[in-house]
Structure formats: structure tokens, C-alpha cells
Amino acid sequence: MSYTGSDPEKFNEDKQVVTEHFHIERIKDVSAAKDVDKVIEVRSGALAAATTKAGRLDPWSKDSLLLYWCCFVAFLCSCANGYDGSLMTAINIMPFYQDRINHGTVGEGTGIIFSIYTIGGLVGPWFAGPLTDRLGRRGGMFCGGLIICIGSAVIASSMHRAQFIAGRFILGFGVSIMTCAAPSYIIEVSPPQWRSRMTAFYNCGWFGGSIPAAGITLGTQKINSDWQWRLPLIFQAVPSLIVMISVFFLPESPRWLLANSRDDEALAFLTRFHGNNDPTNPVVELEWQEFKESISVDGADKRWWDYSELFKTRSARWRSLMVILMGVFGQFSGNGLGYFNTQIYQAVGYGNYMQFVLNLANSITSAAGALTGVALSDRMPRRLALVWGTFGSAVFLAINGALSAVWAHQPAGQQNLSVGRGAVAAYFFFNIVYSFAYTPLQALYPVECLQTTARAKGMAMYGVVVNLLNFINQFAGPIALQNIKYNYVFIFVGWDLVETVLWYIFCIETNGRTLEELEEVFAQKNPIKASKVKRRVAIKKDGGIALVE
């Protein structure tokens, strides 16, 4: 059923075997068909036919509720990562932390403490991919959670700088394993009708971590002892503990089961969770046929050392390019400034307490932007979100930088407060726009682009790219803020404009197709053009469906 040629005429035809199996009518003259209610455009006629024939999944059945719990457990894996960003920007200005661990809120010493987390994240993915392929997606999440708990114990009990740095490394190592396994898991268990929303929601766990971290640090900053910063570090382990307790009560990924010759379990999963317990459900039959044709039982996922499926074919190289672009652009669009929120607020005149308040408020408004993106993710084209979202990010960062420059050149004590407030408002809007465009897609887009047998190792590669860019953000950020101050923002303004152009040139649309069907897109001579091809589908008055030729 999977076509890998380059003839656009053949590519534009839906899978003949599927339309015949579902008895889907083909019509040439819509105007002559009296029973047609409306005509819509879709990217996959086969998927539209299957979902229409299958009917609606019951969102409140016991099986659907269990899928929601699967989504929530994966969400908690992302919380562990988001917690760290908001946590470190807050405890970095706590006096008891500064007295015991660090000496100075910016500069090289702070850069080392921040960036060692990403060094752990650079090492971890080399273990994460093979581990997640070997033990399953659930096993990968459990192992990552266990390492995070160990790291939390080390860092929260730190009596000196060296132990704190070691704990940061362990935390980064564990998080990189969780963030490899969790998005692979959630996209593989999600029904195709809910795939975008469920997977996009996963990465909103960044705010599920950052908002509690900002709130906890706002409360503990009043404690006059080392517990001021130790308590927030202890709470960092809570999401991972819940994941470890819950994960083996969840079903395993059906794609991983099939890739490991556990066909009966994989089909049982699809029947129960994607087909309303009906083995003849059209969605189950479509997915099963695609699974069998595209998932190899002896692929590179069975060889821990073999990463060739990421690059050995033209299609694989296109897939990997999308993963790398998202890894780079998703981390280097100015969002790395979030580790230094308090310094940004301080630079335009806000005091210590208001820095904590604004840090919390920024997390909440950014989360609102991200959740809006999640709500629209099933319908919103990826290209549209990434091109315009990146451009909007550049605009608001430019406003923030310009107003910060005006503030900096005003005489001390005579600054116009409206200028400082405007700079902060622009920075808030930047985070809202960035979160709308990138937060849902940072997890969703890479796992959509990767094949099942290359997904874990591909996400490990994505983790390396992400942490490499995070290292630059966290190590260079404090030094740049110390030396060039607000001018650091303008680096990201220029780079965001470059990203906008590159997304327009290279971004492949993945919305509206099954994961296996995307191979047909990536295999074309021009996958960008192929990804934008749509089919016209006629919806009949009786609820039936016909393909318009």
C-alpha cells in the first residue's frame, strides 16, 4: 500500500485497495450529484474515509480515559524539563543559594552551573535511543525518572558547588532519556483522530513544570535558610516519582509491540483503543495494514549501534533534516533568554520581589499561548505556524530590544517607567507567540517525521541537537548579558528572520496524514510540494463519503 515512486499522478491517487475495501464511491461531477451535502479538502482521502466510516470515538469511555492518563504521564515527563528552566532563573537570585553555591547572577561561573545540565543532556541521548528501543517506551520513561530522582537527591543535599554541579549533570542525563521515550510513546498510542492534540499537549508539560517552579520559588524566597533553595529542588523529583509509579500500569506502544513480533498484543491495542473494541473498525484495518507494510521486525532499532536508518535513504535524510531544524530553531529563537528572566526584568527597573512575580506571570501567559496552539493543532498547518510564529517572535524581540536600549540610555533615576513596562510587555508577547508556534510542535513535529523503527534513535539525535543549543544558551547567555547586556536580544532578532526564510523553503507539512502514510510524502522528488497536495472529498447527506476525482 505504500507508494515510494516519484510520479505525482500516482502520488495524488489515494490507496486504491483502501477505497475498494471501504466501498468508497468516486465521483467526477459534484454538481450532478444530488446527495452531496458539501465538499471539503483533506490531505488523506484514505484516512478521511476510514474515520468517517468508523464513526466517532467515545471520548468518555474507560478506554479513552486510560488514553488520557497515558497522555498525562507523558506530560509529566516534560514537566521535569520545564521545572528546571523556571527553577534556576529563580534560585539564582536567592541570597542563601548565592552564599553557598554561586557568587554572582551572571558571568562564567553561573554559565557553568546552568550549562552542565545540558552536558548531561548531550551524553544521555546516546543511551536513551537504544534503551527505549530495547525496553520499550514505558521502560525508557521509567529509567529516565529514576535517574532524575537520584539527581534531585544529589542536588538538593548539596553542601558545596562541586556536588551541585554533579547533580545538575545527573538531572540533565535523566531528562534526556525521558524526553526521548515520552513523545515517542504518546504519538504511537494516540488514535489518528487525536494524534496532534495529544502529542502537542505533551510538550505543554514545560509549563506544567515551570509554573509550579515559579510559584514554589515565589513562596520559598522568604525562608531565611538554605531551605529557601533546597525545597524547590526536592519538588523537582515529584513528577518523575509519579511517572515511575504509573508507567507499567499503562499499555505499551502498539508500534513497538509489532516491531518486536508481538502482533497479537499490537492488534488488541488497536482494537481496544482505536476501534471501539471492534476488530473490523475501518481505522483499525487501515492502521493495521499500514503497520504491517511499514514496520520492520528486524530493523535498525534491534541493533543499539545502528543509526543508519536516519540517513541511508533520501527519504530518511529529509526526515532527519526536519528533526534537526526543529531541534536548532526550537531552542535558538530567543527562548533561551527564559533562563535569565529575572535579569531581563532587573535591567528595566523591577525589584527583587517583582522579578519573582513577573517570572510566574510570564510562565502563565506563555502556557496560555501554548495551550491555544494545542487546541488548534489538529487543524493548523505546521508550515503556517512555524513560518509566521518565527517571524512574529522576531518582531516582538526587536521591540523588546529597542525599548531596553532606550531605557539603558536614560539618566539613572529619571527613566520613563512606561518604557520599561513596554519592554517587559514585548517580552511577554514574544513568549506567547513563541509558545503558540513552537511548544506544541517541538515534540509533535519530530516524532511525526520519524519512522517507527528510527523514532527512538531519531529523538535521541533530536535530544543531542536540543542540548547542544541549550548549552550555548546557558553557558554563553550569562556571559553575553554581562558584556553586551540588552544587545544580546538583537542576535536572536536577526537569527529568527533567517529561520523564517528557512522554514518557508524547507518545512514539510505533516498534518492530516497517518504516520505511516507520510513515507509517501518524504519519498517524493519534491516532498515539500507533495506535502501540500490535498484531495477533495464529498460528504453526503446521509453521512457517507466519496472521493472527488
Beta strands, then each sheet from edge to edge (+ up, - down):
strand 1: 25-27
strand 2: 36-42
strand 3: 535-540
strand 4: 545-548
sheet 1: 1+ 4+ 3- 2+
end
